[in-house]
Amino acid sequence: MFTYNVGNSLIEAVNVLGSLFYGVILGVFLVAFMFKNIKSGHVVFWGAVLAEVLVLTVFILTKVGVFKMGFLWLNPIGAFGVIIFSLILNKIIPKK
């Protein structure tokens, strides 16, 4: 049912579903390797949750037709979303 609306092949459907999650996972790894000042796992977790909500919102708005964007753009949106949200939450949430 989902593959019928996505595109011409099952491979494209798998890539679309993967794009919903792969960017956020990449963002978690980028925060772990590149930002040593973020030491709280809670901050990265909530940054990933917010980034996933952002990715799903962009995906739904694209499907509805509010704007036009390819599904491959969801990967950098998720990765940079985790980084940005983690940096912002690191400043807001006090350290324990």
C-alpha positions as CSV (number, residue, x, y, z in Angstrom):
1,M,0.0,0.0,0.0
2,F,2.7,2.5,0.9
3,T,4.9,1.4,-2.0
4,Y,2.1,2.1,-4.5
5,N,2.1,5.8,-3.5
6,V,5.9,6.3,-3.2
7,G,7.2,5.6,-6.6
8,N,8.1,3.0,-9.2
9,S,10.0,0.5,-7.2
10,L,10.3,-1.1,-3.8
11,I,13.9,0.1,-3.7
12,E,12.7,3.7,-3.8
13,A,10.2,3.0,-1.0
14,V,13.0,1.6,1.2
15,N,15.1,4.7,0.5
16,V,12.2,7.0,1.4
17,L,11.6,5.2,4.7
18,G,15.3,5.2,5.4
19,S,15.6,8.9,4.8
20,L,13.1,9.5,7.6
21,F,15.5,8.0,10.1
22,Y,19.1,7.9,8.8
23,G,19.8,11.6,9.1
24,V,18.9,11.7,12.7
25,I,21.1,8.7,13.4
26,L,23.9,10.3,11.5
27,G,23.4,13.5,13.6
28,V,23.7,11.6,16.8
29,F,27.1,10.2,15.7
30,L,28.3,13.6,14.5
31,V,27.4,15.1,17.9
32,A,29.3,12.3,19.6
33,F,32.4,12.6,17.5
34,M,32.6,16.4,16.8
35,F,31.1,18.2,19.8
36,K,33.1,17.3,22.9
37,N,31.5,20.1,24.9
38,I,28.1,18.2,24.9
39,K,28.5,15.7,27.6
40,S,24.9,14.9,28.4
41,G,23.1,12.1,26.7
42,H,19.8,13.5,27.7
43,V,20.5,16.6,25.6
44,V,21.4,14.5,22.5
45,F,18.3,12.3,23.0
46,W,15.9,15.2,23.1
47,G,17.8,16.9,20.2
48,A,17.2,13.7,18.2
49,V,13.5,13.6,19.1
50,L,13.0,17.2,18.1
51,A,15.0,16.6,14.8
52,E,12.8,13.5,14.0
53,V,9.7,15.6,14.6
54,L,11.1,18.2,12.2
55,V,11.9,15.6,9.6
56,L,8.4,14.0,9.8
57,T,6.8,17.5,9.6
58,V,8.8,18.3,6.5
59,F,8.0,15.0,5.0
60,I,4.3,15.4,5.6
61,L,4.2,19.0,4.3
62,T,6.0,17.7,1.2
63,K,3.4,14.9,0.7
64,V,0.5,17.3,1.2
65,G,2.0,19.7,-1.3
66,V,2.8,22.7,0.8
67,F,6.2,22.8,-0.8
68,K,8.2,20.6,-3.1
69,M,11.4,18.8,-1.9
70,G,13.1,15.6,-2.7
71,F,13.2,12.9,0.0
72,L,17.0,12.9,0.0
73,W,17.0,16.3,1.7
74,L,15.5,14.7,4.8
75,N,19.0,13.2,5.6
76,P,20.8,16.6,6.0
77,I,17.8,18.1,7.7
78,G,17.8,15.4,10.3
79,A,21.6,15.4,10.8
80,F,21.9,19.2,11.1
81,G,18.7,19.3,13.2
82,V,20.2,17.0,15.8
83,I,23.4,19.1,16.0
84,I,21.5,22.4,16.2
85,F,18.9,21.2,18.7
86,S,21.6,19.6,20.9
87,L,23.7,22.7,20.9
88,I,20.7,24.8,21.9
89,L,19.5,22.4,24.6
90,N,23.0,22.2,25.9
91,K,22.9,25.9,26.7
92,I,19.3,25.8,28.1
93,I,19.3,22.6,30.3
94,P,21.4,23.0,33.4
95,K,24.2,20.5,34.1
96,K,23.7,18.0,36.9
